[in-house]
Amino acid sequence: MSTSRRGRDAGGRMPLRAHLLELRKRLVLASIGIVAGAVLAWVFYDPVFEAIQRPLEMAATTRDELVTLNFAGVAAPFDMRVKVTVFLGVILSSPWWLYQLWAFITPGLTRRERGYAFGFLGAAVPLFLGGALLAWYVLPHAVGLLIEFTPEGASNLVDAQTYLGFVMRVMLVFGLAFLLPVVMVALNFAGLGTAATWRKGWRWAVMVAFTFSAIMTPTPDAITMIAVAIPICLLYAGALVICTVHDRRVDRRRVAAGLPRLDGTFPDDADKATA
């Protein structure tokens, strides 16, 4: 029997000690998944590292100058390998540790709410990975553009740790930005935001998407900014469609129960207005 079931009282509540035991269990399982992902990434470190430094090699070929990674210190290569494998381990094991997070939260939810939670989890993982893949596609362009600022005749010895942080930042920003529709739908299903609200604010959403892209993308060019902002806007539109369908179903149930719609109107309000 699981910790969450053993620690429940007659009212279905869990005492603080049972919550802490459940949290420890989920943290241990999540850590095991991350370590397993890191071990797998360690085995494939060489091809991954070659892929990471390929944008620099492309920039060096374009400029016909020395552009390469620089390891400042004896332990820097090992430190680089550890950071890359841990980062990849977090990404590879994201379905597992996200599941552990939901497993810790869902004991307090109803069966229907738990189903929604797993649906959000199933959408969040591919969206996050899709954003990271888009970042990987944009990365060579971003690196090449920044390298272009190197003065003519000069070499660019890029610090390996700084470059790794740059790559991770780009991938995380893209991945988190792609989670926007999941947040919108989650708030809608929780009754904290209606489709009408999201629809009225679409202009602000577009402005925020482009502002966010301009601030968070590491390059000053418009192409990279648009490459981030356009998918976010499309995902916003897709989430809006899902919220609209959900609100219509809620309205039908509320009308059948004799309650007003989400906007506060009753079915016969329209007839009274036309009369």
C-alpha positions in Angstrom: 0.0 0.0 0.0 1.4 3.4 -0.9 2.3 6.0 1.6 -0.5 8.3 0.5 -3.1 5.6 1.2 -1.6 4.5 4.5 -1.4 8.0 5.9 -5.0 9.0 5.2 -7.5 9.5 8.0 -11.2 8.7 7.9 -11.9 12.1 6.1 -9.4 11.3 3.4 -6.9 13.9 4.7 -3.2 13.2 5.1 -1.2 14.4 8.2 1.9 16.5 7.8 4.2 13.5 8.4 2.5 11.5 5.7 2.9 14.4 3.3 6.6 14.7 4.1 7.1 10.9 3.6 5.2 11.1 0.3 7.3 14.1 -0.8 10.5 12.3 0.1 9.4 9.2 -1.9 8.6 11.3 -5.0 11.9 13.2 -4.8 13.9 10.0 -4.5 12.1 8.5 -7.5 12.5 11.7 -9.5 16.2 11.8 -8.7 16.6 8.2 -9.7 15.0 9.0 -13.1 17.3 12.0 -13.6 20.4 10.0 -12.7 19.3 7.2 -15.1 18.9 9.8 -17.9 22.3 11.3 -17.0 23.9 7.9 -17.3 22.4 7.4 -20.7 23.5 10.9 -21.7 27.0 10.1 -20.4 27.3 7.2 -22.8 26.3 9.4 -25.8 28.3 12.5 -24.7 30.7 12.5 -27.6 28.1 12.8 -30.4 26.1 15.3 -28.3 29.2 17.4 -27.7 30.0 17.4 -31.4 26.4 18.6 -32.1 26.7 21.3 -29.5 29.9 22.8 -31.0 28.8 22.3 -34.6 27.3 25.9 -34.8 30.8 27.3 -33.9 32.4 25.1 -36.6 29.9 26.5 -39.1 30.6 30.0 -38.0 34.4 29.4 -38.3 33.9 28.0 -41.9 31.8 31.0 -42.9 34.3 33.6 -41.6 37.5 31.5 -42.4 38.9 32.4 -39.0 39.6 30.6 -35.7 36.3 30.1 -33.8 36.5 27.3 -31.3 35.7 26.3 -27.7 38.3 27.1 -25.0 38.5 25.0 -21.8 40.0 27.3 -19.2 41.5 24.8 -16.7 42.5 21.2 -16.3 39.2 20.1 -14.8 37.1 22.2 -17.2 36.5 19.3 -19.7 35.3 17.0 -17.0 33.1 19.8 -15.5 31.7 20.4 -19.0 30.8 16.7 -19.4 29.1 16.5 -16.0 27.0 19.6 -16.7 26.0 18.4 -20.2 25.0 15.0 -19.0 23.0 16.3 -16.1 21.2 18.8 -18.3 20.3 16.1 -20.8 19.3 13.8 -18.0 16.7 16.3 -16.8 15.4 16.7 -20.3 15.3 12.9 -21.1 13.7 12.1 -17.8 11.2 15.0 -17.9 8.1 12.6 -18.4 9.2 10.6 -15.3 9.9 13.5 -12.9 6.8 15.4 -14.1 4.8 12.3 -13.4 6.2 12.1 -9.9 5.2 15.7 -9.3 1.6 15.0 -10.4 1.6 11.8 -8.4 2.4 13.9 -5.3 -0.4 16.4 -6.1 -3.2 14.1 -7.4 -4.0 12.3 -4.1 -5.9 15.5 -3.1 -7.8 15.6 -6.4 -11.0 13.9 -7.6 -10.8 11.2 -10.3 -12.0 13.6 -13.0 -9.4 16.3 -11.9 -6.7 13.6 -11.9 -7.6 12.8 -15.4 -7.2 16.4 -16.4 -3.9 16.5 -14.6 -2.5 13.6 -16.6 -3.9 15.2 -19.8 -2.0 18.4 -19.0 1.1 16.4 -18.3 0.8 14.5 -21.6 0.6 17.9 -23.4 3.3 19.6 -21.4 6.1 17.1 -22.1 5.9 17.2 -26.0 5.4 20.9 -26.0 8.4 21.5 -23.9 10.5 19.1 -26.0 9.1 20.7 -29.2 10.2 24.2 -27.9 13.7 22.8 -27.1 13.9 21.3 -30.6 12.9 24.6 -32.2 15.7 26.2 -30.1 18.1 23.7 -31.5 17.1 24.6 -35.0 17.5 28.3 -34.4 20.8 28.0 -32.4 23.2 27.9 -35.4 21.7 31.1 -36.8 22.0 32.8 -33.4 25.6 31.7 -32.9 26.6 32.7 -36.4 25.0 36.1 -36.0 26.8 36.8 -32.7 30.1 35.6 -34.1 29.8 38.1 -36.9 30.5 40.9 -34.4 34.0 39.6 -34.0 36.4 42.2 -35.5 38.1 41.3 -38.8 41.3 39.4 -38.4 40.6 38.5 -34.7 40.1 35.0 -33.3 37.1 34.0 -31.1 38.1 31.6 -28.4 34.7 30.9 -26.8 34.7 29.8 -23.1 33.2 26.3 -22.9 31.2 27.0 -19.7 29.8 30.3 -21.0 28.8 28.7 -24.3 27.1 25.8 -22.5 25.1 28.2 -20.4 24.1 30.0 -23.6 22.9 26.8 -25.2 20.9 25.8 -22.1 19.4 29.2 -21.7 18.1 29.2 -25.3 16.6 25.7 -25.1 15.0 26.3 -21.7 13.5 29.7 -22.8 12.0 28.1 -25.9 10.7 25.1 -24.0 9.1 27.2 -21.2 7.5 29.5 -23.8 5.8 26.6 -25.5 4.1 25.7 -22.2 1.9 28.8 -22.5 -1.2 26.9 -23.9 -1.0 24.3 -21.1 -1.2 27.1 -18.5 -4.1 28.7 -20.3 -6.1 25.5 -20.6 -5.3 24.6 -17.0 -6.6 27.9 -15.7 -9.7 27.6 -17.9 -10.5 24.1 -16.6 -9.9 25.3 -13.1 -12.5 28.1 -13.6 -9.9 30.9 -13.3 -10.1 32.2 -16.8 -12.8 31.9 -19.5 -12.3 31.7 -23.3 -14.0 35.2 -23.6 -11.2 36.6 -21.4 -8.4 35.0 -23.5 -10.2 36.2 -26.7 -10.5 39.8 -25.5 -6.8 39.9 -24.6 -5.4 38.4 -27.8 -3.8 41.7 -28.8 -2.0 41.9 -25.5 -1.0 38.3 -25.9 0.6 39.0 -29.2 2.5 42.0 -27.8 3.6 40.1 -24.8 4.8 37.2 -27.0 7.0 39.5 -29.2 8.2 41.4 -26.1 9.1 38.2 -24.3 10.9 36.9 -27.5 12.8 40.2 -27.9 14.0 40.1 -24.2 14.7 36.4 -23.8 16.3 35.5 -27.2 20.0 36.0 -27.0 20.4 37.7 -30.4 19.4 41.2 -31.5 18.0 40.2 -34.9 14.3 40.2 -35.8 14.4 36.7 -37.4 15.1 34.9 -34.1 12.5 37.0 -32.3 9.9 36.1 -34.9 10.9 32.5 -34.8 10.0 32.4 -31.1 7.0 34.7 -31.2 5.0 33.2 -34.1 4.8 29.6 -32.6 3.8 31.1 -29.2 0.9 33.1 -30.9 -0.2 29.9 -32.8 -0.2 27.9 -29.6 -2.2 30.7 -27.9 -4.8 30.4 -30.7 -4.9 26.6 -30.3 -5.4 26.9 -26.5 -8.2 29.5 -27.2 -10.0 27.0 -29.3 -9.8 24.3 -26.6 -11.0 26.8 -23.9 -13.9 27.9 -26.2 -15.1 24.3 -26.7 -14.8 23.6 -22.9 -16.7 26.8 -22.0 -19.6 25.8 -24.3 -19.9 22.4 -22.6 -19.9 24.1 -19.2 -22.6 26.5 -20.4 -24.8 23.7 -21.6 -24.5 21.9 -18.2 -25.2 25.2 -16.3 -28.2 26.0 -18.4 -29.5 22.4 -17.9 -29.2 23.0 -14.2 -31.0 26.3 -14.3 -27.8 28.3 -13.7 -26.6 31.3 -15.7 -23.9 30.9 -18.3 -20.3 31.8 -17.5 -20.9 35.3 -18.8 -23.8 35.7 -16.3 -26.6 35.6 -18.8 -29.6 33.2 -19.0 -30.8 31.5 -22.3 -33.9 33.8 -22.4 -31.9 37.0 -22.0 -31.3 37.2 -25.7 -35.0 36.9 -26.4 -35.9 39.6 -23.9 -33.3 41.9 -25.4 -34.7 41.5 -29.0 -38.3 42.0 -27.7 
